[in-house]
Amino acid sequence: MKLFKYLLIFNLLFLGVFAAAQTSQEFSLKNEFNGFVNIGSKELFVQYQPPEANKPTVILLNGLTYSTRQWNSMVFEMSKFGYGILRYDMDGMGKTLLRYGPKSEPYHYADQVEDLQALLKTLKLKAPFNFVGLSYGGGIAAAYAFKYPKQIKKIVLMAPYTQPLQGQDDWIKQQISLTRLQFPFNPYSDDQLYDYFLRQICFSSYPVVEPIVLENPYKLEGVFRMTQGIRKFNVIAEVEKFPAKSVYLVIAKQDQYIPGAVLENFWDAIPEKAKVEKIYVEWSEHKIPEARPIRATEILNHIFLNQK
């Protein structure tokens, strides 16, 4: 009995020391980290590697169908240059989604911004921050910059979300008009009908054009709920809030989702004081970090390593 008691005390002490070590690792970020971080309201899956001496830390923000895994090729290239790299699965993405399951309501973009702010505070990373956001992640990066402009150093928007996809948006609005004609007493609002038809598009077409949405049983619902939560974000209406000399726009020349004219109009709308550079990536589809990881890293080197 005494032996059992001593073993129990030893195990409790060991677990306490282990938990303290894990907490220290989470919050100091002096070493490589791969796991969940509690930000208060939830836990987010985080991967981090510290920078080499005098090298910047870059925060990668996932595209709509991304998890941290889809950055692997670009992170491999970036690691050759000593970057510190923080990537994480937002609410509704990757291992965070697998932990909690999908919401039955939208993942609002403003909530994603507050989660990011809470994560950066929890990890004790020091502002100003360098963001690289792909597509949906570009929209979240912009929303963060509008809310916390003093915390931004450089923001690299790769094929960013700036407005709903035109073809998709037009089709949904057409369906709403037809519904009003066919069923004039339909009690649902235009917003409710919009989300109804948006869900139809996500569940019918996304598995064909983006098979990755089928990689786990929750992902398709998560993608729909994130799209639902960002579709009303009018990025262009707020571009005056971008901090000075902070914005880089990266455009994929073969982007199959966002027409070049949409991103050109977005760039034209940004105040000159906020713009730094517009960069084109030849022979790249929408997902630049996967399609052209070496070229994408060259662009980041140009932005973060060769300029002061």
C-alpha positions as CSV (number, residue, x, y, z in Angstrom):
1,M,0.0,0.0,0.0
2,K,2.8,2.4,0.9
3,L,4.6,1.5,-2.4
4,F,1.4,2.4,-4.3
5,K,1.1,5.7,-2.4
6,Y,4.7,6.6,-3.2
7,L,4.3,5.7,-6.8
8,L,1.1,7.9,-7.0
9,I,2.9,10.9,-5.4
10,F,5.9,10.4,-7.8
11,N,3.6,10.3,-10.8
12,L,1.7,13.4,-9.7
13,L,5.0,15.3,-9.2
14,F,6.3,14.1,-12.6
15,L,3.1,15.2,-14.4
16,G,3.3,18.5,-12.7
17,V,6.8,19.1,-13.8
18,F,6.0,17.9,-17.3
19,A,2.9,20.2,-17.5
20,A,5.0,23.2,-16.3
21,A,7.6,22.4,-18.9
22,Q,4.9,22.3,-21.6
23,T,3.5,25.6,-20.4
24,S,6.9,27.2,-20.5
25,Q,7.5,25.9,-24.0
26,E,4.1,27.2,-25.2
27,F,4.5,30.7,-23.9
28,S,8.2,31.4,-24.3
29,L,8.4,30.1,-27.9
30,K,12.2,29.8,-27.6
31,N,12.1,26.4,-29.1
32,E,10.2,24.7,-31.9
33,F,6.6,24.0,-31.0
34,N,3.9,21.8,-32.4
35,G,0.7,21.5,-30.5
36,F,-2.4,23.2,-29.2
37,V,-2.3,26.6,-27.5
38,N,-5.1,27.7,-25.2
39,I,-6.1,31.3,-26.0
40,G,-8.8,31.5,-23.4
41,S,-12.0,30.9,-25.4
42,K,-10.6,27.9,-27.2
43,E,-7.4,26.0,-28.2
44,L,-5.8,26.6,-31.6
45,F,-3.4,24.2,-33.3
46,V,0.0,25.9,-33.7
47,Q,3.3,25.2,-35.4
48,Y,6.3,27.4,-34.7
49,Q,10.0,27.4,-35.5
50,P,12.1,30.2,-34.0
51,P,14.2,32.6,-36.2
52,E,17.9,32.5,-36.5
53,A,19.8,35.5,-35.2
54,N,18.6,38.8,-36.8
55,K,16.0,37.1,-39.0
56,P,12.3,38.1,-39.0
57,T,9.4,36.0,-37.9
58,V,6.6,35.6,-40.4
59,I,3.0,34.7,-39.5
60,L,1.3,32.6,-42.1
61,L,-2.5,32.8,-42.4
62,N,-4.3,29.9,-44.0
63,G,-6.3,30.0,-47.2
64,L,-10.0,28.8,-47.0
65,T,-9.3,25.1,-47.6
66,Y,-5.8,25.2,-46.0
67,S,-4.4,23.7,-42.8
68,T,-0.9,24.3,-41.6
69,R,0.1,21.2,-43.6
70,Q,-0.5,22.9,-47.0
71,W,2.3,25.4,-46.2
72,N,4.9,22.6,-45.9
73,S,6.7,23.1,-49.3
74,M,7.0,26.9,-48.8
75,V,8.1,26.5,-45.1
76,F,10.8,24.0,-46.2
77,E,12.2,26.7,-48.6
78,M,11.8,29.5,-46.0
79,S,13.7,27.4,-43.4
80,K,16.8,27.6,-45.6
81,F,17.0,31.3,-44.9
82,G,16.5,31.2,-41.1
83,Y,13.0,32.7,-40.9
84,G,11.0,32.4,-37.7
85,I,7.6,30.9,-38.9
86,L,4.3,30.8,-37.0
87,R,1.4,29.0,-38.7
88,Y,-1.8,27.9,-37.1
89,D,-5.2,26.4,-37.8
90,M,-7.9,29.0,-37.3
91,D,-11.3,28.2,-35.9
92,G,-12.9,26.0,-38.6
93,M,-9.6,24.7,-40.0
94,G,-7.3,21.7,-39.8
95,K,-6.6,20.2,-36.4
96,T,-8.5,23.0,-34.6
97,L,-11.7,22.0,-36.6
98,L,-11.0,18.3,-35.8
99,R,-10.8,19.0,-32.1
100,Y,-14.1,21.0,-31.9
101,G,-16.1,20.0,-34.9
102,P,-17.8,22.6,-37.1
103,K,-20.0,25.4,-35.8
104,S,-23.7,25.6,-36.7
105,E,-23.2,29.3,-37.3
106,P,-20.8,31.4,-39.3
107,Y,-17.1,31.7,-38.4
108,H,-17.2,35.5,-38.5
109,Y,-14.0,37.2,-39.8
110,A,-14.0,39.6,-36.9
111,D,-13.9,36.7,-34.5
112,Q,-10.9,35.2,-36.4
113,V,-9.1,38.5,-35.9
114,E,-9.7,38.5,-32.2
115,D,-8.5,34.9,-32.0
116,L,-5.3,35.9,-33.8
117,Q,-4.8,38.8,-31.4
118,A,-5.4,36.5,-28.4
119,L,-2.9,34.0,-29.9
120,L,-0.2,36.5,-30.4
121,K,-0.6,37.8,-26.9
122,T,-0.6,34.3,-25.4
123,L,2.6,33.4,-27.3
124,K,4.1,36.8,-26.2
125,L,5.3,37.6,-29.7
126,K,6.3,41.2,-30.0
127,A,4.7,43.7,-32.4
128,P,5.0,44.9,-35.1
129,F,4.1,41.7,-36.9
130,N,4.8,40.4,-40.4
131,F,1.8,38.7,-42.0
132,V,1.6,36.5,-45.1
133,G,-2.0,35.7,-45.9
134,L,-3.3,33.5,-48.7
135,S,-6.8,34.1,-50.1
136,Y,-9.1,33.9,-47.1
137,G,-6.1,34.4,-44.9
138,G,-5.4,37.6,-46.8
139,G,-8.8,38.8,-45.9
140,I,-8.1,38.0,-42.2
141,A,-4.8,39.8,-42.5
142,A,-6.4,42.9,-43.9
143,A,-9.1,42.8,-41.2
144,Y,-6.5,42.6,-38.5
145,A,-4.5,45.5,-40.0
146,F,-7.7,47.6,-40.1
147,K,-8.4,46.8,-36.4
148,Y,-4.8,46.9,-35.1
149,P,-2.8,49.1,-37.6
150,K,-0.1,49.9,-35.1
151,Q,0.8,46.2,-34.7
152,I,1.5,45.7,-38.4
153,K,5.0,46.0,-39.9
154,K,4.5,44.3,-43.3
155,I,1.5,42.5,-44.7
156,V,1.9,40.3,-47.8
157,L,-1.4,39.6,-49.4
158,M,-1.3,36.5,-51.8
159,A,-4.3,36.4,-54.0
160,P,-6.3,37.9,-51.1
161,Y,-10.1,37.8,-50.5
162,T,-11.5,41.2,-51.3
163,Q,-15.0,40.4,-52.3
164,P,-17.3,37.3,-53.0
165,L,-16.4,35.3,-56.1
166,Q,-18.2,37.2,-58.9
167,G,-19.7,34.1,-60.7
168,Q,-20.8,32.5,-57.5
169,D,-22.3,35.8,-56.2
170,D,-24.2,36.4,-59.5
171,W,-25.6,32.9,-59.5
172,I,-26.9,33.2,-56.0
173,K,-28.5,36.5,-56.5
174,Q,-30.2,35.2,-59.6
175,Q,-31.5,32.3,-57.6
176,I,-32.9,34.7,-55.0
177,S,-34.7,36.7,-57.7
178,L,-36.2,33.5,-59.2
179,T,-37.3,32.4,-55.8
180,R,-39.1,35.7,-55.2
181,L,-40.9,35.3,-58.6
182,Q,-41.9,31.7,-58.1
183,F,-42.7,31.9,-54.4
184,P,-43.7,35.5,-53.6
185,F,-44.8,34.5,-50.1
186,N,-41.5,32.8,-49.2
187,P,-40.9,34.1,-45.6
188,Y,-37.1,34.0,-45.7
189,S,-35.0,37.1,-46.0
190,D,-32.6,37.7,-48.8
191,D,-29.7,37.0,-46.4
192,Q,-31.2,33.6,-45.4
193,L,-31.8,32.7,-49.1
194,Y,-28.2,33.8,-49.9
195,D,-26.8,31.4,-47.3
196,Y,-29.1,28.6,-48.5
197,F,-27.8,28.8,-52.0
198,L,-24.3,29.4,-50.9
199,R,-24.5,26.1,-49.0
200,Q,-25.7,24.4,-52.1
201,I,-22.7,25.7,-54.1
202,C,-20.2,24.7,-51.4
203,F,-21.6,21.2,-51.1
204,S,-22.2,20.5,-54.8
205,S,-19.2,22.1,-56.5
206,Y,-16.4,22.5,-54.0
207,P,-15.7,18.7,-53.7
208,V,-15.2,18.7,-57.5
209,V,-12.9,21.8,-57.8
210,E,-11.3,21.4,-54.3
211,P,-11.2,17.7,-53.4
212,I,-9.3,18.6,-50.3
213,V,-12.5,19.6,-48.7
214,L,-13.3,15.9,-48.3
215,E,-10.2,15.1,-46.3
216,N,-12.1,15.0,-43.1
217,P,-15.9,14.7,-42.3
218,Y,-16.0,18.3,-40.9
219,K,-14.1,20.3,-43.5
220,L,-16.8,21.0,-46.0
221,E,-19.1,22.4,-43.4
222,G,-16.2,24.4,-42.0
223,V,-15.5,25.9,-45.4
224,F,-19.1,26.9,-45.8
225,R,-19.3,28.5,-42.4
226,M,-16.1,30.5,-43.0
227,T,-17.4,31.6,-46.4
228,Q,-20.6,32.6,-44.8
229,G,-18.7,34.6,-42.1
230,I,-16.6,36.6,-44.5
231,R,-18.9,37.3,-47.4
232,K,-20.1,40.6,-46.1
233,F,-16.6,41.9,-45.4
234,N,-16.1,44.9,-47.7
235,V,-12.3,45.1,-47.8
236,I,-12.1,47.9,-50.3
237,A,-14.4,50.1,-48.2
238,E,-11.7,50.1,-45.4
239,V,-8.4,50.3,-47.2
240,E,-7.8,53.8,-45.8
241,K,-7.0,52.0,-42.5
242,F,-4.0,50.2,-43.9
243,P,-0.9,51.4,-42.1
244,A,1.8,53.4,-44.0
245,K,4.2,51.5,-46.2
246,S,2.9,48.1,-45.2
247,V,1.0,46.4,-48.1
248,Y,2.5,44.1,-50.7
249,L,0.1,42.4,-53.2
250,V,1.1,39.2,-54.8
251,I,-1.0,38.2,-57.9
252,A,-1.0,34.7,-59.5
253,K,-1.1,35.2,-63.2
254,Q,-3.1,31.9,-63.7
255,D,-5.4,32.4,-60.8
256,Q,-8.5,30.2,-61.6
257,Y,-10.7,31.9,-58.9
258,I,-10.0,35.6,-58.7
259,P,-9.8,37.6,-62.0
260,G,-6.8,39.7,-62.3
261,A,-9.0,42.8,-62.7
262,V,-10.4,42.3,-59.3
263,L,-7.0,42.4,-57.6
264,E,-5.9,45.3,-59.8
265,N,-8.9,47.3,-58.7
266,F,-8.2,46.5,-55.1
267,W,-4.6,47.7,-55.5
268,D,-5.8,50.9,-57.1
269,A,-8.1,51.5,-54.2
270,I,-5.3,51.3,-51.6
271,P,-3.9,54.7,-50.6
272,E,-0.5,55.4,-52.0
273,K,0.9,56.0,-48.5
274,A,0.1,52.3,-47.6
275,K,1.3,50.6,-50.8
276,V,4.8,49.2,-51.1
277,E,4.8,46.8,-54.1
278,K,2.7,44.7,-56.4
279,I,4.3,41.5,-57.5
280,Y,3.1,39.0,-60.2
281,V,3.8,35.3,-60.1
282,E,4.0,33.7,-63.5
283,W,2.8,30.1,-64.1
284,S,1.0,30.0,-60.8
285,E,-2.6,29.2,-59.9
286,H,-4.4,30.6,-56.9
287,K,-2.6,28.6,-54.2
288,I,0.8,30.2,-54.7
289,P,2.6,28.6,-51.7
290,E,1.9,25.1,-53.2
291,A,2.1,26.0,-56.9
292,R,5.4,28.0,-56.7
293,P,6.9,27.5,-53.3
294,I,10.5,28.5,-54.4
295,R,9.3,31.6,-56.2
296,A,7.0,32.5,-53.3
297,T,10.0,32.3,-50.9
298,E,12.1,34.4,-53.3
299,I,9.4,37.0,-53.1
300,L,9.5,36.9,-49.3
301,N,13.3,37.2,-49.3
302,H,12.9,40.3,-51.4
303,I,10.4,41.7,-49.0
304,F,11.8,40.7,-45.6
305,L,15.6,40.0,-46.1
306,N,16.7,42.5,-48.8
307,Q,14.9,45.6,-47.6
308,K,15.2,47.5,-44.4
